[in-house]
Protein backbone atom coordinates (compact mmCIF):
# COMPACT_ATOMS: atom_id res chain seq x y z
CA UNK A 1 0.00 0.00 0.00
CA UNK A 2 1.46 3.37 -1.00
CA UNK A 3 0.79 6.60 0.85
CA UNK A 4 2.10 10.06 0.05
CA UNK A 5 5.12 10.86 2.18
CA UNK A 6 4.47 14.06 4.12
CA UNK A 7 7.16 16.70 3.60
CA UNK A 8 8.58 18.65 6.53
CA UNK A 9 6.92 22.02 6.43
CA UNK A 10 8.20 25.42 7.43
CA UNK A 11 6.60 28.83 6.91
CA UNK A 12 8.79 29.46 3.88
CA UNK A 13 8.23 26.00 2.44
CA UNK A 14 4.44 26.35 2.59
CA UNK A 15 4.68 29.09 -0.02
CA UNK A 16 6.53 26.88 -2.49
CA UNK A 17 4.52 26.33 -5.67
CA UNK A 18 4.05 22.59 -5.20
CA UNK A 19 2.95 22.86 -1.57
CA UNK A 20 0.52 25.69 -2.34
CA UNK A 21 -1.01 23.84 -5.28
CA UNK A 22 -1.33 20.66 -3.19
CA UNK A 23 -3.00 22.53 -0.32
CA UNK A 24 -5.55 24.17 -2.63
CA UNK A 25 -6.41 20.91 -4.40
CA UNK A 26 -6.77 18.86 -1.21
CA UNK A 27 -8.64 21.50 0.82
CA UNK A 28 -11.16 22.05 -1.99
CA UNK A 29 -11.84 18.30 -2.11
CA UNK A 30 -12.32 17.63 1.61
CA UNK A 31 -14.29 19.16 4.47
CA UNK A 32 -13.23 18.35 8.02
CA UNK A 33 -16.30 19.10 10.11
CA UNK A 34 -14.41 19.70 13.36
CA UNK A 35 -12.33 22.43 11.71
CA UNK A 36 -14.57 23.76 8.93
CA UNK A 37 -18.11 23.20 10.18
CA UNK A 38 -21.11 22.42 7.99
CA UNK A 39 -21.51 25.69 6.12
CA UNK A 40 -19.00 28.04 4.58
CA UNK A 41 -15.57 26.84 5.67
CA UNK A 42 -13.39 29.44 7.45
CA UNK A 43 -10.31 27.52 6.30
CA UNK A 44 -11.34 27.68 2.65
CA UNK A 45 -12.27 31.36 2.97
CA UNK A 46 -8.82 32.18 4.37
CA UNK A 47 -7.05 30.24 1.62
CA UNK A 48 -9.18 31.85 -1.07
CA UNK A 49 -8.74 35.23 0.60
CA UNK A 50 -4.96 35.13 0.14
CA UNK A 51 -5.28 34.02 -3.50
CA UNK A 52 -5.19 37.62 -4.89
CA UNK A 53 -1.89 38.21 -3.11
CA UNK A 54 -0.51 34.94 -4.45
CA UNK A 55 -1.62 35.99 -7.92
CA UNK A 56 0.36 39.22 -7.63
CA UNK A 57 3.42 37.54 -6.15
CA UNK A 58 3.51 34.29 -8.09
CA UNK A 59 1.19 33.98 -11.08
CA UNK A 60 0.59 37.46 -12.47
CA UNK A 61 0.58 36.64 -16.17
CA UNK A 62 -2.17 36.42 -18.77
CA UNK A 63 -3.45 32.85 -18.98
CA UNK A 64 -6.58 31.27 -20.45
CA UNK A 65 -7.82 30.79 -16.87
CA UNK A 66 -7.42 34.52 -16.19
CA UNK A 67 -9.25 35.56 -19.37
CA UNK A 68 -12.14 33.10 -19.15
CA UNK A 69 -12.37 33.27 -15.37
CA UNK A 70 -12.75 37.04 -15.43
CA UNK A 71 -15.23 36.89 -18.33
CA UNK A 72 -17.35 34.35 -16.48
CA UNK A 73 -17.28 36.26 -13.19
CA UNK A 74 -17.91 39.64 -14.86
CA UNK A 75 -20.97 38.29 -16.67
CA UNK A 76 -22.33 36.81 -13.43
CA UNK A 77 -21.84 40.20 -11.76
CA UNK A 78 -23.64 42.15 -14.51
CA UNK A 79 -26.37 39.54 -14.86
CA UNK A 80 -27.12 39.85 -11.15
CA UNK A 81 -26.97 43.65 -11.46
CA UNK A 82 -29.47 43.64 -14.36
CA UNK A 83 -31.91 41.72 -12.21
CA UNK A 84 -32.10 44.33 -9.48
CA UNK A 85 -31.41 42.95 -6.03
CA UNK A 86 -27.87 41.58 -6.23
CA UNK A 87 -26.50 39.51 -3.36
CA UNK A 88 -22.88 40.63 -3.48
CA UNK A 89 -22.00 37.99 -0.90
CA UNK A 90 -22.86 35.38 -3.53
CA UNK A 91 -21.05 37.14 -6.38
CA UNK A 92 -18.07 37.97 -4.16
CA UNK A 93 -17.83 34.36 -2.96
CA UNK A 94 -17.91 33.17 -6.58
CA UNK A 95 -15.11 35.64 -7.32
CA UNK A 96 -13.02 34.03 -4.57
CA UNK A 97 -13.39 30.63 -6.20
CA UNK A 98 -12.49 32.10 -9.60
CA UNK A 99 -9.31 33.86 -8.42
CA UNK A 100 -8.28 30.72 -6.53
CA UNK A 101 -8.70 28.71 -9.72
CA UNK A 102 -6.66 31.29 -11.66
CA UNK A 103 -3.84 31.06 -9.09
CA UNK A 104 -3.89 27.24 -9.14
CA UNK A 105 -3.82 27.25 -12.94
CA UNK A 106 -0.84 29.59 -12.87
CA UNK A 107 1.02 27.43 -10.35
CA UNK A 108 0.30 24.35 -12.43
CA UNK A 109 1.70 25.89 -15.60
CA UNK A 110 4.76 26.99 -13.63
CA UNK A 111 5.32 23.24 -13.22
CA UNK A 112 4.26 23.02 -9.57
CA UNK A 113 3.44 19.33 -10.08
CA UNK A 114 5.59 16.68 -11.69
CA UNK A 115 3.64 13.92 -13.41
CA UNK A 116 4.66 11.28 -10.86
CA UNK A 117 3.82 13.56 -7.94
CA UNK A 118 0.34 14.31 -9.29
CA UNK A 119 -0.31 10.62 -9.90
CA UNK A 120 0.71 9.80 -6.31
CA UNK A 121 -1.40 12.71 -5.05
CA UNK A 122 -4.50 11.27 -6.73
CA UNK A 123 -3.74 7.81 -5.38
CA UNK A 124 -3.15 9.17 -1.87
CA UNK A 125 -6.41 11.16 -1.98
CA UNK A 126 -8.44 8.11 -3.03
CA UNK A 127 -6.79 5.90 -0.39
CA UNK A 128 -7.32 8.53 2.31
CA UNK A 129 -11.06 8.65 1.55
CA UNK A 130 -11.21 4.85 1.75
CA UNK A 131 -9.23 4.56 4.99
CA UNK A 132 -11.33 7.22 6.75
CA UNK A 133 -14.54 5.57 5.55
CA UNK A 134 -13.45 2.19 6.95
CA UNK A 135 -12.52 3.82 10.28
CA UNK A 136 -15.96 5.46 10.34
CA UNK A 137 -17.63 2.12 9.65
CA UNK A 138 -15.70 0.51 12.51
CA UNK A 139 -16.63 3.41 14.81
CA UNK A 140 -20.33 3.06 14.01
CA UNK A 141 -20.18 -0.70 14.61
CA UNK A 142 -18.81 -0.13 18.10
CA UNK A 143 -21.37 2.60 18.80
CA UNK A 144 -19.12 5.64 18.39
CA UNK A 145 -20.95 8.44 16.54
CA UNK A 146 -18.77 11.40 17.44
CA UNK A 147 -15.02 11.32 16.83
CA UNK A 148 -13.63 14.44 15.14
CA UNK A 149 -10.37 12.73 14.13
CA UNK A 150 -12.23 10.64 11.53
CA UNK A 151 -14.77 13.34 10.59
CA UNK A 152 -17.66 12.01 12.69
CA UNK A 153 -19.72 14.64 14.49
CA UNK A 154 -22.92 12.76 15.31
CA UNK A 155 -24.49 13.78 11.97
CA UNK A 156 -28.20 12.93 11.85
CA UNK A 157 -27.88 10.57 8.87
CA UNK A 158 -25.06 8.43 10.23
CA UNK A 159 -25.38 4.68 9.87
CA UNK A 160 -23.24 1.77 8.77
CA UNK A 161 -24.73 2.18 5.29
CA UNK A 162 -24.42 5.99 5.09
CA UNK A 163 -21.13 7.68 5.95
CA UNK A 164 -19.44 10.81 4.56
CA UNK A 165 -15.72 9.92 4.76
CA UNK A 166 -13.80 13.20 4.27
CA UNK A 167 -16.68 15.42 3.13
CA UNK A 168 -20.03 16.61 4.48
CA UNK A 169 -22.08 13.80 2.98
CA UNK A 170 -21.66 10.60 0.93
CA UNK A 171 -22.79 12.14 -2.38
CA UNK A 172 -19.99 14.73 -2.19
CA UNK A 173 -17.44 11.97 -1.62
CA UNK A 174 -18.86 10.00 -4.55
CA UNK A 175 -18.37 12.92 -6.94
CA UNK A 176 -14.78 13.56 -5.89
CA UNK A 177 -13.81 9.89 -6.01
CA UNK A 178 -15.36 9.39 -9.46
CA UNK A 179 -13.40 12.34 -10.87
CA UNK A 180 -10.18 11.39 -9.07
CA UNK A 181 -10.32 7.79 -10.26
CA UNK A 182 -11.00 8.68 -13.88
CA UNK A 183 -8.07 11.09 -13.83
CA UNK A 184 -5.91 8.43 -12.18
CA UNK A 185 -6.76 6.13 -15.10
CA UNK A 186 -5.81 8.90 -17.52
CA UNK A 187 -2.41 9.07 -15.81
CA UNK A 188 -1.99 5.33 -16.25
CA UNK A 189 -2.83 5.77 -19.94
CA UNK A 190 -0.01 8.27 -20.33
CA UNK A 191 2.36 5.91 -18.54
CA UNK A 192 1.28 3.14 -20.95
CA UNK A 193 1.93 5.26 -24.08
CA UNK A 194 -1.76 6.04 -24.62
CA UNK A 195 -3.12 2.53 -24.04
CA UNK A 196 -6.04 2.25 -21.65
CA UNK A 197 -5.47 -0.09 -18.71
CA UNK A 198 -7.59 -3.22 -18.47
CA UNK A 199 -9.57 -4.07 -15.35
CA UNK A 200 -7.09 -6.85 -14.62
CA UNK A 201 -4.13 -4.45 -14.94
CA UNK A 202 -5.74 -2.06 -12.45
CA UNK A 203 -5.38 -4.71 -9.75
CA UNK A 204 -1.66 -5.30 -10.19
CA UNK A 205 0.80 -4.47 -7.41
CA UNK A 206 1.10 -0.78 -8.32
CA UNK A 207 -2.59 0.14 -8.52
CA UNK A 208 -4.25 -2.57 -6.41
CA UNK A 209 -4.89 -0.66 -3.19
CA UNK A 210 -5.99 2.50 -4.93
CA UNK A 211 -8.67 0.55 -6.82
CA UNK A 212 -9.71 -1.55 -3.83
CA UNK A 213 -10.24 1.49 -1.60
CA UNK A 214 -12.07 3.24 -4.44
CA UNK A 215 -14.49 0.37 -5.02
CA UNK A 216 -15.03 -0.18 -1.30
CA UNK A 217 -15.88 3.48 -0.84
CA UNK A 218 -18.21 3.72 -3.82
CA UNK A 219 -20.08 0.53 -2.96
CA UNK A 220 -20.43 0.97 0.81
CA UNK A 221 -20.59 4.71 1.58
CA UNK A 222 -24.35 4.76 0.99
CA UNK A 223 -24.81 7.11 -1.94
CA UNK A 224 -27.00 6.73 -5.02
CA UNK A 225 -24.66 9.24 -6.69
CA UNK A 226 -21.85 6.70 -6.29
CA UNK A 227 -23.72 4.19 -8.45
CA UNK A 228 -24.35 6.86 -11.08
CA UNK A 229 -20.62 7.59 -11.02
CA UNK A 230 -19.75 3.90 -11.36
CA UNK A 231 -22.14 3.54 -14.29
CA UNK A 232 -20.47 6.48 -16.07
CA UNK A 233 -16.97 5.22 -15.28
CA UNK A 234 -17.86 1.78 -16.67
CA UNK A 235 -17.98 3.38 -20.13
CA UNK A 236 -14.20 3.76 -19.88
CA UNK A 237 -13.81 0.00 -20.38
CA UNK A 238 -16.50 -0.43 -23.03
CA UNK A 239 -14.74 -1.79 -26.10
CA UNK A 240 -15.79 -4.64 -28.33
CA UNK A 241 -13.10 -7.00 -27.12
CA UNK A 242 -13.87 -6.29 -23.45
CA UNK A 243 -17.67 -6.58 -23.54
CA UNK A 244 -17.39 -10.34 -23.12
CA UNK A 245 -16.33 -9.92 -19.49
CA UNK A 246 -17.43 -6.34 -18.69
CA UNK A 247 -21.13 -7.16 -19.00
CA UNK A 248 -20.96 -10.23 -16.70
CA UNK A 249 -19.02 -8.22 -14.09
CA UNK A 250 -21.64 -5.48 -13.95
CA UNK A 251 -24.44 -8.05 -13.99
CA UNK A 252 -22.77 -9.65 -10.96
CA UNK A 253 -22.45 -6.29 -9.18
CA UNK A 254 -26.12 -5.60 -9.93
CA UNK A 255 -27.10 -8.99 -8.49
CA UNK A 256 -24.98 -8.44 -5.37
CA UNK A 257 -26.55 -5.02 -4.90
CA UNK A 258 -30.03 -6.48 -5.20
CA UNK A 259 -29.16 -9.35 -2.84
CA UNK A 260 -27.74 -6.96 -0.23
CA UNK A 261 -30.75 -4.68 -0.58
CA UNK A 262 -28.71 -1.61 -1.43
CA UNK A 263 -31.43 1.03 -1.49
CA UNK A 264 -29.04 3.57 -3.03
CA UNK A 265 -28.55 1.44 -6.13
CA UNK A 266 -32.29 0.90 -6.45
CA UNK A 267 -32.81 4.68 -6.17
CA UNK A 268 -30.34 5.30 -8.98
CA UNK A 269 -32.07 2.74 -11.19
CA UNK A 270 -35.54 4.21 -10.52
CA UNK A 271 -34.39 7.72 -11.37
CA UNK A 272 -32.61 6.54 -14.53
CA UNK A 273 -35.77 4.79 -15.73
CA UNK A 274 -37.92 7.85 -14.98
CA UNK A 275 -35.44 10.21 -16.66
CA UNK A 276 -35.71 8.34 -19.97
CA UNK A 277 -39.35 9.42 -20.18
CA UNK A 278 -38.44 13.12 -20.00
CA UNK A 279 -41.31 13.61 -17.53
CA UNK A 280 -40.02 15.68 -14.59
CA UNK A 281 -43.01 14.74 -12.43
CA UNK A 282 -42.13 11.05 -12.75
CA UNK A 283 -38.51 11.79 -11.89
CA UNK A 284 -39.64 13.70 -8.80
CA UNK A 285 -41.84 10.79 -7.72
CA UNK A 286 -39.01 8.31 -8.24
CA UNK A 287 -36.65 10.09 -5.84
CA UNK A 288 -36.85 13.68 -4.64
CA UNK A 289 -33.16 14.01 -3.79
CA UNK A 290 -31.83 12.61 -7.06
CA UNK A 291 -34.49 14.54 -8.97
CA UNK A 292 -32.90 17.80 -7.84
CA UNK A 293 -29.92 16.89 -10.05
CA UNK A 294 -31.74 15.28 -12.98
CA UNK A 295 -34.69 17.65 -13.43
CA UNK A 296 -32.53 20.77 -14.10
CA UNK A 297 -30.83 18.93 -16.97
CA UNK A 298 -34.18 18.00 -18.54
CA UNK A 299 -35.58 21.51 -18.11
CA UNK A 300 -32.48 23.18 -19.55
CA UNK A 301 -32.61 20.98 -22.65
CA UNK A 302 -36.18 22.17 -23.26
CA UNK A 303 -35.66 25.82 -22.30
CA UNK A 304 -37.60 28.59 -24.09
CA UNK A 305 -34.99 30.42 -26.20
CA UNK A 306 -37.35 33.33 -26.88
CA UNK A 307 -37.50 34.26 -23.20
CA UNK A 308 -35.07 36.99 -22.06
CA UNK A 309 -34.56 35.30 -18.70
CA UNK A 310 -33.31 32.21 -20.52
CA UNK A 311 -30.32 34.20 -21.77
CA UNK A 312 -29.49 36.52 -18.87
CA UNK A 313 -30.89 34.51 -15.94
CA UNK A 314 -32.86 35.60 -12.89
CA UNK A 315 -30.00 36.84 -10.72
CA UNK A 316 -28.46 35.48 -7.55
CA UNK A 317 -30.58 33.05 -5.58
CA UNK A 318 -31.42 33.50 -1.93
CA UNK A 319 -30.20 30.83 0.45
CA UNK A 320 -33.79 29.86 1.21
CA UNK A 321 -34.64 29.51 -2.49
CA UNK A 322 -31.63 27.28 -3.14
CA UNK A 323 -32.32 25.16 -0.04
CA UNK A 324 -35.80 24.26 -1.30
CA UNK A 325 -34.72 23.45 -4.86
CA UNK A 326 -35.34 19.73 -4.36
CA UNK A 327 -39.07 20.40 -3.98
CA UNK A 328 -39.47 22.16 -7.35
CA UNK A 329 -39.85 20.66 -10.82
CA UNK A 330 -39.12 23.82 -12.83
CA UNK A 331 -35.44 24.29 -11.91
CA UNK A 332 -32.76 24.79 -14.55
CA UNK A 333 -29.04 24.10 -14.28
CA UNK A 334 -27.69 26.32 -11.50
CA UNK A 335 -25.67 28.61 -13.76
CA UNK A 336 -28.60 28.97 -16.21
CA UNK A 337 -31.09 29.61 -13.43
CA UNK A 338 -29.02 32.49 -12.08
CA UNK A 339 -26.95 33.82 -15.00
CA UNK A 340 -28.71 32.50 -18.10
CA UNK A 341 -27.44 30.69 -21.17
CA UNK A 342 -24.76 33.35 -21.69
CA UNK A 343 -23.43 32.50 -18.25
CA UNK A 344 -23.50 28.81 -19.18
CA UNK A 345 -21.53 29.43 -22.39
CA UNK A 346 -18.86 31.41 -20.53
CA UNK A 347 -18.75 28.75 -17.82
CA UNK A 348 -18.23 26.05 -20.46
CA UNK A 349 -15.58 28.20 -22.13
CA UNK A 350 -13.62 28.22 -18.88
CA UNK A 351 -14.12 24.49 -18.33
CA UNK A 352 -13.30 23.25 -21.83
CA UNK A 353 -10.41 25.60 -22.55
CA UNK A 354 -8.73 25.13 -19.19
CA UNK A 355 -9.97 21.98 -17.44
CA UNK A 356 -11.52 19.25 -19.61
CA UNK A 357 -9.53 18.19 -22.64
CA UNK A 358 -12.33 16.93 -24.90
CA UNK A 359 -16.03 17.73 -25.00
CA UNK A 360 -17.11 14.25 -26.12
CA UNK A 361 -15.64 12.39 -23.19
CA UNK A 362 -16.40 10.62 -19.93
CA UNK A 363 -15.20 13.78 -18.20
CA UNK A 364 -18.14 15.64 -19.75
CA UNK A 365 -20.59 13.03 -18.48
CA UNK A 366 -19.20 13.39 -14.95
CA UNK A 367 -19.35 17.18 -15.20
CA UNK A 368 -22.95 17.01 -16.42
CA UNK A 369 -24.48 14.33 -14.21
CA UNK A 370 -22.40 14.66 -11.04
CA UNK A 371 -21.38 18.34 -10.99
CA UNK A 372 -24.47 19.88 -12.59
CA UNK A 373 -22.65 21.36 -15.62
CA UNK A 374 -22.13 24.51 -13.55
CA UNK A 375 -19.41 26.30 -11.61
CA UNK A 376 -21.24 27.57 -8.56
CA UNK A 377 -20.25 28.39 -4.98
CA UNK A 378 -19.60 24.78 -4.03
CA UNK A 379 -16.07 23.87 -2.97
CA UNK A 380 -16.06 20.23 -4.09
CA UNK A 381 -17.10 21.28 -7.63
CA UNK A 382 -14.03 23.50 -7.83
CA UNK A 383 -11.95 20.74 -6.25
CA UNK A 384 -13.01 18.41 -9.06
CA UNK A 385 -12.18 21.18 -11.54
CA UNK A 386 -8.65 21.43 -10.12
CA UNK A 387 -8.21 17.68 -10.63
CA UNK A 388 -9.52 17.89 -14.21
CA UNK A 389 -7.25 20.86 -14.91
CA UNK A 390 -4.15 19.09 -13.63
CA UNK A 391 -4.89 16.02 -15.72
CA UNK A 392 -5.48 18.11 -18.84
CA UNK A 393 -2.16 19.88 -18.24
CA UNK A 394 -0.33 16.55 -18.37
CA UNK A 395 -2.43 15.27 -21.29
CA UNK A 396 -1.47 18.32 -23.35
CA UNK A 397 2.20 17.84 -22.47
CA UNK A 398 1.93 14.16 -23.38
CA UNK A 399 0.41 14.98 -26.78
CA UNK A 400 3.14 17.53 -27.52
CA UNK A 401 5.83 14.99 -26.70
CA UNK A 402 4.24 12.29 -28.83
N, C-alpha and C positions, 0 to 999 in steps of 0.2 A: 504494500500500500504506500503510495507516494503523497506526501503533504508538502506544501510550500514551506521552505525554510524561512523563518522570520528574521529579517535583518536587524542588526542593532541600530536603534534610532537615536539621533540627537536632534536638537533644534535645527541645526543647519542641514542635516541630512533629510529631514522631512520635506524641505523645499527643493529637493532634487526632482527632476522631471519624472523619473520612474516612480518614485514614492508618491508624488502628488497624483499622478494619473491613476495609480493603484488605489489610493484612498478614495478618489472620486468614484471610480467604478464600483468598488466594493460597497461604499456607504450608500450609493444610490440603489443598490440591489438588495440591501438588508435593512431591517428595522428592529433594533433591540429595544423592546418595550421598556425595560427598566431605565434606559438612558434617554430614549427618544419619545416615549409615550405613545398614544394612539392617534394623535392628530398630526399637526404640522411639527416636524422634528426640529428641535433647537439645534441639534448637531448639524443637520443638513442645511439649515438656514445660515449658520455660521460659515460653513464651508462654501456655500454659494455666495455669501456676502463678501468673502475675500476674493472671489473670482475676478472682479474688475481690476483689482490691484495686481493679481497674477497675470492678467491679460497685458497690462501696461509693462510689467517687469519681464515677462517671459514670452508672450505669444502675440505681441502687437505687430501683426502683419496681415495683409489682406488674404483671406482664405475663402474657399467656397462656403464653409460653415459661417464665417462672419457675414458674407453677403446675404445668403439665404436665411440665416438666423435673424438678421436685422430686418429683412423684408417681411418675414413671417410675423415677428413681434410688432413691427410698425403697423401692419395691416390689422392685427388684432386690436391694437390701441385705437386706431381710427374707426374701426368697425364698432367698437364699444362706444366711442365718442359720438358716432352718428346716431346711435340708438338712445341717446339721452343720458340716463342714469348709469354712469360707468363706475364699476367697483375697482378702484385703482389697486386695491390689495390683490385682486385676482390678476390684473394685468402686470402689476409689479412683480408678483410671485412668478408668473410665467417668464418675465424678463430675467429673473434670477436663474431659472433653469436654462434659458437660452444662452446667457453669457457663460454659464458653467460648461455647457456643451461646446461653445466656441473655444474656451480655454483648453478643454480636454482634447479637442480636435487639433489644436495647435501643438500641444505637448506630444500627441501621437505622431504628428508629422515632423516633429523634431527628433523622432526616433526614441521616444521615452521607453517603448517596449521593444525588446527583441522578440523574434518569432517564438523561440523556445520558452521565454519567460511568459508570454501571453498564453501559450498553450498550457503551461503549468498552472497559471492563474485560473484559467477556466476549470481545469481539473480540480484544483484545490477548492474552488467555490462550490462545485457540484458535490464534492466529498463532504465539505463542511455542512451543507444543507442536509445531507443524508445522515451524518453522524449526530447532529443536533436532533433531528427527527427521531432517531432510534433512542437517544437519551430521553426525549420527551415521552416516547411510548413506554419506556421502562418506568419512568416517574409516575405516569398515570396508572400503570399496573400495580404499583405499590401504594397508590393513593395519594401521591404528591401532586398537587395542582398549582402550587406557587413556588417557583424556584427561578429567580431572575437569571442565574448563570446559564440556563438553557432556554431562556426566552419564554418561560411560563409565568403568567401573572394572574392565574385563576380566571382566564377568559371564559365567558359564559358558554361558549360552544365546545369547550374542551371535552374530548373523549378519545378512546383508543383509536377510533376510526376518523378522527377529525382534529388534526394538529397543524400548527402554522410553521414549524421549523424556525427559520430566521427572518420571517416577515410577520405581518399583522394577521394574515389569514392564509389558509391552504391555497386558495386560488391565486394569490400573489406569488407564492412559491412556485406553483405549477407553471406560470408564465415565464418566470426567470429561468427555471430549469430547462424548459423546452427550448428557449432561445440559446442558453449556454451550451446545451448538448448539441444542437444543430451546428453551432459555430465551432465546437470542439471537433465535430466530424469534418467540417470544412478544413480545419487545420491538419487533420490526418490526411485528407485528400492532397493537400499541398506537399506533405511529407512523402506521399506515395506517387509523386509526379502526376497529379491530376486524377488518379484512379480512386473511385469511391471504395471505402472499406466495406467488406462483407460483415454480416452479423457475426459470423464465426470469428473473424479477425478482431472484432471489437472486444472479444473476451479473451484475448491473449494476455500475456503477462503485463504488458505496458498499459493497457487500457481497461483491464478487467475490473478493478475496484471502482473506477470512475463510472462505468456502465452499471455495475451492480448497485451502487448507491443511488444512481439516477433512477433505475427501474424500481427499486424499493420505495423511494420517495414518491414517485408518480403513482404507484399502485396502492400505497397504504396511507398517504397523507389525508385522504378523504375529500377529494375535490373533483367535481365533474369536469372542471376546466382541464385537469390533468389528463383525462381520457380524450378530450378534444385535442389537446396537444399531442398525445401519443398517436392519435389517428392521423394528424397532419404529418408528424415526423415519419410515420410508416411509409409515406410516399417517397421518402429518400431512397428506400430500398426496392421500389417497384420497377423492376426491369424484367423483360421476358424470361430470361434465364433464371431469375430468382423467384418468380411467382410460384414455382413448384413447391417451395418450402416456406415462403412468406405467408401465403394464405393459410396453410395448416397451423402455423404458429399463432396467427391472430385469431383463428377459430378456437384454438386451445385457450388463449387468454380470455376470449369472450365466454367460453364455457366455464372457466375457473371463476370469472367474475360473477356469472349467474349462480354458480354453485355456492359461492361465498356470500351471495346476497348483497353485492356491492351496490348500494342505492345510487351512488354517484355515477356509476357507469350507466345504470338504467335511466337516470335523469338525462345524461348526455344523449342517449339513444332516442329518448322521447322527443327531446328538443330538435334533434336532427331530422326526425321523421316529420315533425310539425313544420319545420322551416322549409322543407321541400314543397309544401303547399303554397307558400307565400302569404298565408293568412296569419296576420299578427295576433289575432284573437286566439287562434289555436296554439300558437307558440306561447302566449301568456298563460294559457290553461295548462300547458304541458309542464312548465316550470317557471315561476315568476322571476327567480334570481337569474337563471340563464337567459331568460327572455330579454332582460335589460341589456344584454350584449348582442343578441341576435336581431331583435326588432329594429334597432337603429340602422343596421345594415340594410334590411329589407326596405325600410322607409326612405333611406337615402337613394337607393336604386330607383325608386319610383317618385322622386321629388318633382314638384311642379317648377319647371325652369322659367315659367313666365312670371313667377312671383318674386318681387324684389328681395324679400327676406331670404329666399333661397340662395341668393348671391352674396348678400352682405351680412346675413345672420341676424340674430335678435339681441346681441350684446351679451355681456357677462351674466352668468347665472348666479342667483342667490344660493347660499349654502342649503337652504331649506328646499329650494326647487330641485337641486341636484340630488339631495338625499332621498327624495320621493320619486326618482326617475324610474325605479323598478315597477311602480304602480301604473305607469302610463304606457299607452300603445302607439303614441304619435311621435315618439322621440326620434331624432336623427342622430347621426354620428356626432360626437361631442363637438368637434371643431366646426362642423356644418351648422349645428344648432346655435352656436354662439357667434361664429365669424363667417358663416356662409361658405358657398362653394369656392369663392376666391381664397378664403382662408385655407380650405382644404387643398387647393392647388399649390399654394405657397408652402404648406406643410409637407406635401408630397415632394415638392422641389427640394426641400431641405433633406428629406429622408433618402430620396433616390439619387441625389447627387453626392451626398456625404456618407450615408450609412448603409444602405442596401444596394448591393452590386447590380442585381438584375431585377426587373419588374416581375417577369414571369418566373417565379421561384417559390420555393418553400418558405423563404423568409417573408415574402409578401403575404402568404397565407397566415403565418404566425402574426404578422403585423395587423392583418385585417381581423382575424377571428379571436385573437388573444389580447391584442393591445388596442382594439377599437379604431384602427386606421387614423389615429389622432395623436397629437402631441399636446397633452393637457398638463395640468398641475398635479401630476401623479409621479412620485419619485421612481417607482419601479419601471414605469414606461421609459423614462429617460435612462435608467440603468440598463435596460434592454437595448436602447439605442446606442449607448456607449459600447456594448458588446458587439452589436452589428457593425458599428463604425470601425472598431479595431480589426475585426475580421476582414472587412472590405479593404482596409489599408494593406493588409498582408496579401489579400487576393490580387490587388492591383500590382503590388511589387512582384508577386509570383508571375503574373502574366507578362510583365515587362521583361523579366529574366528568362522567360521561355517563349 
